[in-house]
Amino acid sequence: MKEQTKDIDLVLLQDADPEARAVLERIQGQRERLYGRRLAREQALALRRDAGPDYALNHGSIMERVIGFGRQHPVVCVGAVGLGLLLGPRKLLRMAGVVLPLVMKLRR
């Protein structure tokens, strides 16, 4: 199928006037970029799938890391939720206002 498309594109490119040829060349470039991007994404997904369950904890997004931590340490998560319910929202926000700037300094 791709070869037929390439053959048709070559025929159109040869028969086209200069303006149409420029447009067709841009379209071909876009197709090549999209194809390369799709291949790169498929390779990244394959690497992530083959790397195992610890990949998300080291290289994933914040949500993937939080979910992975929750799966590995359910007792800690239940304790944190229980502590949050015990303290209440006002104290949690106050503590977050103190702790978050310290954590952000440590990340630098």
LINCOR-V497439 format. One record per helix or strand. SS is the DSSP state (2 for helix, 1 for strand). FROM is the first residue (numbers start at 1). TO is the last residue. Records with the same first field share a line. If there is no record, write none. Layout:
SS = FROM-TO / FROM-TO
This chain:
2 = 2-15 / 18-51 / 55-59 / 62-72 / 74-87 / 89-107
